[in-house]
Amino acid sequence: MAVSAPQKRFYRQRAHSNPMADHVFDYPVTPEEMDWSQYYPEYFKPRSNDHHDDEKDLIDEKKLKFQVEFADIGCGYGGLLVELSALFPNSLILGLEIRVKVSDYVIDRIKSLRASNPGKYQNIACIRSNAMKYLPNFFTKGQGLVYTITDVQEVHEWMVKHFTEHPLFEHAQLEELKDDIIVDRLGVCTEEGKKVLRNGGQNFTAVFRRVEDKTQRLKIKEEKS
């Protein structure tokens, strides 16, 4: 049965929320303790209330099967989540958004899409959270690439500076990622990206790769010292 999609006019909120202000969030103590079943019910079984269950076995079983591979930090109204869902149907994708009404919209949007498209959009979810504080509570160390995009050049330069100076990341040149389908969609499928393009603005993009090799990491650190 088709479900009417949520309308943005009922979820309007200020463009920014102070991440340093006091907020109330639910979050796991460690990524291993996160119960993903309420967000991805087609992928995870709810944890049993039976106290005889071996908690460690349940966690290990989940880790072996599925893991959230994409995180959209500040996912806004969920445009990128919806786009990536079809592009990566076998990957779990999570949006993190600090604004109450905006995150409510994305959650309702996903519910509507799932109801109207049986079997689809089961791999995306949204959680209201503060990524500045709680990102390590949801994700294990060393996961993946970091994509940044903004229409404010000063913010772009600030992000590039800090990621470049960090010994655990290296700047990936966009020329190296010409076959990466995510790069081309960053500025055209999100609501903010579309708005920038409509107004004749410019989006600034950068990608950073996690340095996995310890020798390479030490070498980069020595070069910067």
Backbone as JSON, one array per atom type, in Angstrom:
{
  "sequence": "MAVSAPQKRFYRQRAHSNPMADHVFDYPVTPEEMDWSQYYPEYFKPRSNDHHDDEKDLIDEKKLKFQVEFADIGCGYGGLLVELSALFPNSLILGLEIRVKVSDYVIDRIKSLRASNPGKYQNIACIRSNAMKYLPNFFTKGQGLVYTITDVQEVHEWMVKHFTEHPLFEHAQLEELKDDIIVDRLGVCTEEGKKVLRNGGQNFTAVFRRVEDKTQRLKIKEEKS",
  "N": [[0.84, -1.19, 0.0], [0.57, 2.16, -0.92], [2.12, 4.91, 0.69], [1.66, 8.2, 1.75], [4.1, 10.62, 1.04], [6.21, 12.42, 3.33], [5.89, 15.95, 3.89], [7.99, 18.66, 3.38], [7.44, 21.19, 4.36], [6.28, 20.92, 6.81], [8.31, 20.24, 8.42], [10.21, 22.15, 8.8], [13.21, 23.8, 9.86], [15.78, 25.65, 11.54], [18.83, 26.28, 9.71], [21.15, 25.48, 10.96], [22.46, 23.81, 13.87], [23.63, 24.09, 17.14], [26.37, 22.19, 17.87], [27.69, 22.05, 20.26], [25.94, 22.57, 22.23], [23.71, 21.47, 24.86], [22.28, 18.39, 24.32], [19.96, 15.69, 24.11], [20.7, 12.43, 23.5], [20.41, 9.09, 22.24], [22.74, 6.53, 22.34], [25.12, 3.91, 21.6], [27.41, 2.34, 23.89], [29.68, 1.21, 22.81], [30.59, 0.46, 19.37], [30.1, -2.26, 18.94], [28.01, -2.86, 20.6], [25.79, -1.78, 19.52], [22.41, -1.94, 18.61], [21.12, -2.66, 15.7], [18.72, -3.48, 14.68], [16.26, -2.09, 14.75], [16.59, -0.16, 12.89], [17.44, -1.34, 10.52], [15.55, -3.57, 9.79], [15.29, -5.67, 7.98], [17.74, -6.78, 7.85], [18.82, -7.3, 10.35], [18.14, -9.25, 13.21], [15.94, -8.67, 15.93], [17.25, -8.25, 19.2], [17.02, -10.82, 21.55], [14.93, -11.0, 24.47], [15.48, -12.93, 26.2], [17.34, -13.93, 28.82], [19.14, -15.93, 28.71], [20.47, -15.86, 26.4], [23.6, -15.69, 24.75], [25.36, -12.9, 24.86], [27.76, -12.13, 23.63], [27.98, -13.92, 21.51], [25.8, -13.13, 19.96], [26.58, -10.55, 19.18], [28.96, -11.09, 17.76], [27.91, -12.62, 15.69], [26.38, -10.75, 14.28], [28.37, -8.97, 13.46], [29.75, -10.48, 11.63], [27.99, -10.77, 9.52], [26.67, -8.28, 8.58], [27.48, -4.8, 8.17], [27.46, -1.34, 8.78], [28.38, 0.63, 6.15], [28.45, 3.11, 4.91], [28.33, 6.48, 5.9], [26.45, 9.34, 6.18], [27.18, 12.33, 7.19], [25.45, 14.82, 8.79], [23.05, 14.66, 7.25], [20.94, 16.11, 6.27], [17.96, 16.5, 4.44], [17.97, 13.96, 3.45], [18.56, 13.36, 0.77], [20.95, 12.34, -0.4], [21.14, 9.87, 0.86], [18.93, 8.46, -0.2], [19.66, 8.41, -2.87], [22.06, 6.91, -2.8], [21.1, 4.5, -1.89], [19.99, 3.02, -4.02], [22.2, 2.85, -5.65], [24.03, 1.37, -4.21], [22.89, -1.27, -3.37], [23.48, -3.45, -1.77], [24.76, -2.58, 0.45], [24.86, -1.19, 3.73], [23.63, 1.93, 4.76], [23.92, 4.91, 6.56], [22.41, 7.82, 7.84], [23.32, 10.65, 9.7], [21.97, 13.16, 11.62], [21.67, 16.21, 13.31], [19.58, 17.98, 13.8], [16.31, 18.15, 15.06], [13.66, 18.21, 13.76], [14.39, 17.9, 11.11], [15.72, 15.43, 11.05], [13.55, 13.88, 11.83], [11.98, 14.15, 9.56], [13.52, 12.78, 7.62], [13.48, 10.19, 8.66], [10.72, 9.63, 8.52], [10.46, 9.87, 5.79], [11.94, 7.71, 4.82], [10.43, 5.6, 5.86], [8.09, 5.96, 4.37], [9.04, 5.53, 1.75], [9.83, 2.85, 1.92], [7.38, 1.6, 2.42], [5.98, 2.21, 0.09], [7.52, 1.06, -1.84], [7.99, -1.98, -1.88], [10.48, -4.07, -0.54], [12.55, -2.4, -1.22], [14.85, 0.26, -0.33], [15.54, -0.65, 2.15], [18.05, -0.63, 3.1], [18.87, 1.81, 4.08], [18.97, 4.28, 6.68], [18.21, 6.62, 9.34], [19.56, 8.46, 12.03], [19.14, 10.57, 14.77], [21.72, 12.42, 15.93], [24.85, 13.59, 17.36], [27.51, 13.92, 15.54], [30.03, 14.93, 16.07], [30.54, 14.24, 18.65], [29.73, 11.55, 19.05], [30.42, 9.8, 16.99], [32.47, 7.75, 17.15], [31.11, 5.94, 18.72], [29.38, 4.61, 17.13], [30.75, 3.61, 14.92], [33.43, 1.46, 13.98], [37.04, 1.63, 14.22], [39.04, 2.89, 11.5], [37.43, 2.71, 9.16], [36.99, 3.11, 5.83], [36.71, 5.76, 3.16], [36.73, 9.4, 3.33], [34.49, 11.8, 2.39], [34.17, 15.17, 1.61], [32.13, 18.06, 1.29], [31.18, 21.36, 0.52], [29.71, 24.6, 0.12], [31.02, 26.76, 0.97], [33.98, 28.34, 0.74], [35.96, 28.9, 2.67], [35.35, 27.09, 4.71], [35.77, 24.7, 3.35], [38.57, 24.89, 2.88], [39.44, 24.84, 5.52], [38.7, 22.24, 6.33], [40.22, 20.7, 4.54], [42.8, 21.43, 5.34], [42.97, 20.41, 8.0], [42.45, 17.66, 7.72], [44.54, 16.99, 6.02], [46.74, 17.5, 7.62], [46.44, 15.59, 9.53], [47.81, 12.57, 10.74], [46.65, 10.13, 10.12], [45.29, 10.23, 7.77], [45.26, 10.67, 4.21], [45.36, 12.89, 1.44], [43.26, 12.28, -1.16], [43.51, 12.57, -4.57], [41.17, 14.03, -6.8], [41.34, 13.27, -9.43], [42.21, 10.69, -9.29], [39.97, 9.41, -8.58], [38.13, 9.19, -10.59], [36.45, 7.2, -11.45], [34.82, 6.83, -9.35], [31.62, 6.69, -8.35], [30.35, 8.1, -6.39], [31.51, 10.62, -5.99], [30.7, 12.29, -8.16], [28.04, 12.63, -7.54], [27.74, 13.95, -5.17], [27.25, 16.73, -5.08], [24.87, 17.06, -6.46], [22.65, 15.59, -5.73], [21.82, 16.12, -3.18], [19.71, 18.23, -1.17], [20.77, 20.71, -0.38], [22.97, 20.89, -2.09], [21.74, 21.02, -4.6], [20.41, 23.44, -4.31], [22.54, 25.24, -4.17], [23.58, 25.01, -6.77], [21.38, 25.91, -8.27], [21.37, 28.57, -7.55], [23.58, 29.48, -8.78], [25.98, 29.04, -7.48], [29.02, 27.52, -6.13], [30.25, 24.28, -5.46], [32.58, 22.86, -3.24], [34.74, 20.2, -3.21], [36.38, 17.49, -1.55], [38.38, 14.59, -0.98], [39.42, 12.12, 1.3], [41.68, 9.58, 2.26], [41.85, 6.88, 4.45], [44.79, 6.0, 6.11], [46.15, 2.92, 6.15], [48.42, 1.3, 6.45], [50.93, 0.84, 8.82], [53.65, 1.56, 8.62], [53.59, 3.38, 6.52], [52.01, 5.32, 7.68], [53.63, 6.26, 9.79], [55.68, 7.28, 8.27], [54.45, 9.41, 6.93], [53.87, 10.98, 9.13], [56.45, 11.66, 10.03], [57.34, 13.17, 7.87], [55.8, 15.41, 8.14], [56.7, 16.51, 10.43]],
  "CA": [[0.0, 0.0, 0.0], [1.34, 3.39, -1.0], [2.02, 5.8, 1.84], [1.98, 9.55, 1.33], [5.42, 11.07, 1.45], [6.18, 13.58, 4.23], [6.06, 17.23, 3.22], [9.03, 19.41, 4.07], [6.96, 22.42, 5.02], [5.92, 20.59, 8.18], [9.53, 19.84, 9.14], [11.19, 23.22, 8.66], [14.0, 24.14, 11.04], [16.96, 26.47, 11.22], [19.82, 25.55, 8.92], [22.25, 25.0, 11.79], [22.21, 23.52, 15.28], [24.89, 24.17, 17.87], [26.78, 20.86, 18.34], [28.25, 22.13, 21.6], [24.85, 22.75, 23.17], [23.25, 20.24, 25.52], [21.24, 17.65, 23.62], [19.74, 14.35, 24.65], [20.81, 11.45, 22.43], [20.64, 7.68, 22.56], [23.89, 6.03, 21.59], [25.72, 2.74, 22.23], [28.7, 2.58, 24.56], [30.67, 0.84, 21.8], [29.91, 0.02, 18.14], [29.69, -3.66, 19.04], [26.79, -2.97, 21.39], [24.69, -1.13, 18.82], [21.34, -2.8, 18.11], [20.71, -2.07, 14.44], [17.51, -4.13, 14.18], [15.16, -1.15, 14.58], [16.9, 0.69, 11.74], [17.54, -2.2, 9.35], [14.86, -4.79, 10.22], [15.46, -6.75, 7.01], [19.12, -7.26, 7.93], [19.18, -7.7, 11.71], [17.08, -9.76, 14.07], [15.92, -8.0, 17.24], [17.87, -9.01, 20.28], [16.05, -11.52, 22.39], [14.87, -10.62, 25.88], [15.84, -14.12, 26.96], [18.62, -13.68, 29.48], [20.04, -17.05, 28.49], [21.24, -15.61, 25.19], [24.99, -15.3, 24.92], [25.48, -11.59, 24.23], [28.94, -12.08, 22.78], [27.68, -14.65, 20.28], [24.9, -12.3, 19.16], [27.36, -9.46, 18.6], [29.87, -11.65, 16.77], [27.12, -13.05, 14.55], [26.02, -9.57, 13.51], [29.57, -8.4, 12.86], [30.15, -11.31, 10.5], [27.05, -10.68, 8.42], [26.44, -6.95, 8.04], [28.1, -3.66, 8.84], [27.16, -0.07, 8.12], [29.57, 0.99, 5.38], [28.4, 4.51, 4.51], [27.74, 7.41, 6.86], [26.25, 10.7, 5.67], [27.2, 13.19, 8.37], [24.66, 16.0, 8.47], [22.41, 14.15, 6.03], [19.9, 17.01, 5.79], [16.66, 15.9, 4.17], [18.12, 12.57, 3.03], [18.7, 13.18, -0.67], [22.08, 11.47, -0.72], [20.8, 8.53, 1.34], [18.03, 7.85, -1.18], [20.45, 8.18, -4.09], [23.01, 5.83, -2.58], [20.39, 3.25, -1.64], [19.88, 2.28, -5.27], [23.54, 2.63, -6.22], [24.71, 0.35, -3.41], [21.78, -2.0, -2.73], [23.96, -4.47, -0.84], [25.51, -1.92, 1.52], [24.06, -0.45, 4.7], [23.95, 3.36, 4.69], [23.32, 5.59, 7.71], [22.47, 9.27, 7.91], [23.33, 11.25, 11.03], [21.49, 14.54, 11.54], [21.5, 16.71, 14.68], [18.35, 18.77, 13.93], [15.18, 17.28, 15.4], [12.62, 18.13, 12.73], [14.98, 17.4, 9.86], [15.92, 13.98, 11.2], [12.21, 13.29, 11.81], [11.56, 14.11, 8.16], [14.23, 11.7, 6.93], [12.96, 8.92, 9.18], [9.4, 9.44, 7.92], [10.66, 9.69, 4.34], [12.39, 6.33, 4.6], [9.27, 4.75, 6.12], [7.2, 6.1, 3.23], [9.66, 4.88, 0.61], [9.77, 1.41, 2.13], [6.0, 1.16, 2.29], [5.55, 2.38, -1.31], [8.4, 0.27, -2.7], [8.32, -3.2, -1.12], [11.78, -4.67, -0.79], [13.56, -1.39, -1.5], [15.2, 1.25, 0.69], [15.75, -1.3, 3.44], [19.46, -0.49, 3.47], [19.18, 3.16, 4.56], [18.34, 4.65, 7.94], [18.66, 7.91, 9.87], [19.59, 8.58, 13.48], [19.46, 11.91, 15.26], [22.9, 12.32, 16.79], [25.9, 14.59, 17.23], [28.66, 13.18, 15.04], [31.25, 15.45, 16.67], [30.76, 13.59, 19.93], [29.37, 10.15, 19.18], [30.76, 8.98, 15.83], [33.16, 6.51, 17.54], [30.19, 5.01, 19.38], [28.63, 3.87, 16.11], [31.6, 3.04, 13.89], [34.73, 0.97, 14.41], [38.17, 2.39, 13.69], [39.64, 2.55, 10.22], [36.47, 2.42, 8.1], [36.72, 3.81, 4.57], [37.07, 7.07, 2.67], [35.97, 10.55, 3.84], [34.14, 12.75, 1.34], [33.7, 16.44, 2.15], [31.6, 18.99, 0.29], [30.59, 22.57, 1.07], [29.72, 25.73, -0.81], [31.77, 27.83, 1.63], [35.38, 28.04, 0.45], [36.74, 28.92, 3.9], [35.1, 25.81, 5.39], [36.48, 23.7, 2.56], [40.0, 25.01, 3.15], [39.65, 24.4, 6.9], [38.63, 20.77, 6.37], [41.39, 20.17, 3.83], [43.97, 21.67, 6.17], [43.01, 19.54, 9.16], [42.59, 16.27, 7.29], [45.88, 16.82, 5.46], [47.7, 17.51, 8.71], [46.23, 14.43, 10.39], [48.68, 11.48, 10.3], [45.9, 8.92, 9.75], [44.6, 10.43, 6.5], [46.0, 11.26, 3.09], [44.48, 13.57, 0.5], [43.09, 11.55, -2.42], [43.25, 13.5, -5.66], [39.93, 13.72, -7.49], [41.66, 12.6, -10.69], [42.35, 9.27, -8.99], [38.65, 8.88, -8.26], [37.25, 9.49, -11.72], [35.48, 6.12, -11.58], [34.05, 6.78, -8.12], [30.31, 7.25, -8.67], [29.88, 8.96, -5.3], [32.04, 11.98, -6.16], [29.87, 13.06, -9.09], [26.68, 12.81, -7.04], [27.72, 14.68, -3.91], [26.69, 18.08, -5.18], [23.69, 17.14, -7.32], [21.5, 14.83, -5.23], [21.37, 16.63, -1.89], [18.9, 19.44, -1.29], [21.65, 21.88, -0.3], [23.77, 20.94, -3.31], [20.88, 21.51, -5.69], [20.15, 24.87, -4.07], [23.75, 25.98, -4.54], [23.67, 25.03, -8.22], [20.31, 26.78, -8.77], [21.74, 29.96, -7.29], [24.82, 29.79, -9.49], [27.13, 28.93, -6.59], [30.02, 26.5, -6.41], [30.51, 23.32, -4.4], [33.98, 22.49, -3.11], [34.79, 18.79, -2.81], [37.68, 16.88, -1.26], [38.27, 13.2, -0.52], [40.58, 11.7, 2.07], [41.77, 8.13, 2.41], [42.44, 6.4, 5.7], [46.09, 5.33, 5.96], [46.07, 1.65, 6.87], [49.73, 0.72, 6.71], [51.59, 1.53, 9.93], [54.9, 2.14, 8.13], [53.23, 4.55, 5.74], [51.5, 6.31, 8.62], [54.78, 6.85, 10.47], [56.43, 8.06, 7.28], [53.73, 10.66, 6.73], [54.02, 11.79, 10.35], [57.81, 12.17, 10.05], [57.46, 14.2, 6.83], [55.12, 16.61, 8.59], [57.38, 17.06, 11.61]],
  "C": [[0.88, 1.25, 0.0], [1.07, 4.28, 0.22], [2.44, 7.19, 1.38], [3.33, 9.98, 1.89], [5.3, 12.28, 2.37], [6.47, 14.86, 3.45], [6.99, 18.13, 4.04], [8.5, 20.61, 4.85], [6.54, 22.17, 6.46], [7.13, 20.22, 9.04], [10.6, 20.93, 9.08], [11.89, 23.51, 9.97], [15.17, 24.98, 10.6], [18.03, 25.63, 10.55], [20.92, 24.94, 9.77], [21.78, 24.75, 13.23], [23.55, 23.47, 15.98], [25.3, 22.79, 18.41], [27.36, 20.86, 19.74], [27.18, 22.32, 22.66], [24.45, 21.41, 23.78], [22.1, 19.64, 24.73], [21.1, 16.3, 24.31], [19.74, 13.36, 23.5], [20.9, 10.04, 23.02], [21.8, 7.2, 21.71], [24.48, 4.84, 22.33], [27.03, 3.1, 22.91], [29.84, 2.27, 23.61], [29.92, 0.43, 20.54], [29.4, -1.41, 18.21], [28.37, -3.84, 19.78], [25.58, -2.32, 20.72], [23.69, -2.16, 18.32], [20.75, -2.15, 16.86], [19.34, -2.57, 13.96], [16.36, -3.16, 13.95], [15.36, -0.24, 13.37], [16.96, -0.1, 10.43], [16.87, -3.55, 9.66], [15.0, -5.96, 9.25], [16.85, -7.39, 7.11], [19.48, -7.82, 9.31], [17.95, -8.21, 12.46], [17.11, -8.98, 15.38], [16.58, -8.87, 18.29], [16.8, -9.6, 21.18], [16.1, -10.99, 23.81], [15.21, -11.78, 26.8], [17.23, -13.93, 27.54], [19.6, -14.83, 29.29], [20.85, -16.88, 27.2], [22.66, -15.21, 25.54], [25.21, -14.0, 24.15], [26.65, -11.52, 23.27], [28.68, -12.8, 21.46], [26.78, -13.84, 19.37], [25.67, -11.19, 18.46], [28.28, -9.99, 17.5], [29.13, -12.07, 15.52], [26.76, -11.87, 13.66], [27.24, -8.99, 12.79], [29.98, -9.17, 11.62], [29.26, -11.1, 9.29], [26.98, -9.3, 7.79], [27.13, -5.88, 8.86], [27.73, -2.41, 8.07], [28.44, 0.43, 7.45], [29.61, 2.45, 4.96], [27.75, 5.33, 5.61], [27.65, 8.79, 6.21], [26.1, 11.61, 6.88], [26.51, 14.52, 8.04], [23.86, 15.72, 7.21], [21.28, 15.04, 5.53], [18.59, 16.28, 5.59], [16.76, 14.53, 3.48], [18.3, 12.32, 1.55], [19.81, 12.21, -1.05], [21.8, 10.03, -0.27], [19.96, 7.79, 0.3], [18.78, 7.51, -2.46], [21.38, 6.98, -3.93], [22.33, 4.48, -2.38], [20.31, 2.39, -2.89], [21.24, 1.96, -5.87], [24.29, 1.51, -5.51], [23.67, -0.48, -2.65], [22.21, -3.05, -1.73], [24.77, -3.9, 0.31], [24.55, -1.18, 2.45], [24.57, 0.99, 4.79], [23.2, 4.08, 5.81], [23.49, 7.09, 7.59], [22.45, 9.72, 9.35], [22.97, 12.73, 10.9], [21.15, 15.03, 12.94], [20.17, 17.45, 14.86], [17.14, 17.84, 14.08], [14.2, 17.11, 14.25], [13.16, 17.56, 11.43], [15.21, 15.9, 9.93], [14.57, 13.26, 11.22], [11.71, 13.14, 10.38], [12.22, 12.93, 7.43], [13.71, 10.34, 7.37], [11.59, 8.62, 8.57], [9.5, 9.21, 6.41], [11.06, 8.25, 4.03], [11.23, 5.35, 4.83], [8.31, 4.77, 4.93], [7.75, 5.38, 2.01], [9.6, 3.36, 0.73], [8.37, 0.87, 1.91], [5.52, 1.21, 0.83], [6.35, 1.54, -2.28], [8.84, -0.98, -1.97], [9.66, -3.79, -1.55], [12.9, -3.68, -1.06], [13.74, -0.45, -0.31], [15.32, 0.65, 2.08], [17.16, -1.09, 3.96], [19.84, 0.91, 3.91], [18.4, 3.44, 5.84], [18.9, 5.99, 8.39], [18.56, 7.89, 11.38], [19.89, 10.04, 13.83], [20.61, 11.77, 16.24], [23.85, 13.47, 16.52], [27.17, 13.87, 16.83], [29.97, 13.66, 15.65], [31.58, 14.73, 17.97], [30.67, 12.06, 19.85], [29.7, 9.28, 17.97], [31.49, 7.7, 16.21], [32.27, 5.5, 18.25], [29.43, 4.14, 18.38], [29.53, 3.11, 15.14], [32.95, 2.61, 14.45], [35.84, 1.76, 13.72], [38.55, 1.93, 12.28], [38.68, 2.24, 9.1], [36.54, 3.49, 7.01], [37.28, 5.17, 4.28], [36.21, 8.15, 3.34], [35.76, 11.51, 2.68], [33.64, 14.03, 2.02], [33.19, 17.32, 1.01], [30.95, 20.16, 1.01], [30.62, 23.65, 0.0], [30.45, 26.93, -0.22], [33.26, 27.52, 1.5], [36.22, 28.0, 1.72], [36.57, 27.61, 4.69], [35.82, 24.68, 4.67], [37.98, 23.71, 2.87], [40.34, 24.56, 4.57], [39.65, 22.88, 6.99], [39.83, 20.15, 5.69], [42.63, 20.29, 4.69], [44.07, 20.64, 7.3], [43.11, 18.07, 8.79], [44.0, 16.02, 6.75], [46.93, 16.75, 6.56], [47.56, 16.3, 9.63], [47.03, 13.23, 9.88], [47.93, 10.23, 9.84], [45.15, 9.07, 8.43], [45.55, 11.0, 5.46], [44.99, 11.81, 2.09], [44.43, 12.77, -0.79], [42.74, 12.55, -3.51], [42.0, 13.06, -6.43], [40.17, 13.01, -8.82], [41.78, 11.09, -10.49], [40.99, 8.6, -8.8], [37.65, 9.12, -9.38], [36.19, 8.42, -11.94], [34.62, 5.96, -10.33], [32.71, 7.47, -8.35], [29.77, 8.17, -7.58], [30.29, 10.41, -5.53], [31.13, 12.83, -7.03], [28.48, 13.37, -8.55], [26.6, 13.65, -5.77], [27.01, 16.01, -4.0], [25.4, 18.19, -5.96], [22.48, 16.4, -6.77], [21.05, 15.27, -3.85], [20.6, 17.94, -2.1], [19.76, 20.7, -1.28], [22.49, 22.02, -1.55], [22.98, 21.47, -4.49], [20.62, 23.0, -5.56], [21.33, 25.72, -4.49], [23.84, 26.11, -6.06], [22.6, 25.94, -8.83], [20.67, 28.25, -8.63], [23.05, 30.37, -7.95], [26.06, 29.74, -8.62], [28.07, 27.8, -6.99], [30.18, 25.58, -5.2], [31.98, 22.93, -4.41], [34.05, 21.09, -2.51], [36.21, 18.36, -2.54], [37.43, 15.48, -0.71], [39.56, 12.83, 0.19], [40.52, 10.2, 2.32], [42.44, 7.8, 3.74], [43.73, 5.65, 5.41], [46.08, 4.07, 6.81], [47.42, 1.12, 7.3], [50.47, 1.52, 7.78], [52.87, 2.21, 9.49], [54.62, 3.42, 7.36], [52.74, 5.67, 6.64], [52.63, 7.02, 9.34], [55.59, 7.73, 9.53], [55.78, 9.41, 7.06], [53.9, 11.58, 7.92], [55.4, 12.41, 10.41], [57.99, 13.31, 9.03], [56.82, 15.5, 7.29], [55.82, 17.28, 9.76], [58.62, 17.86, 11.23]]
}
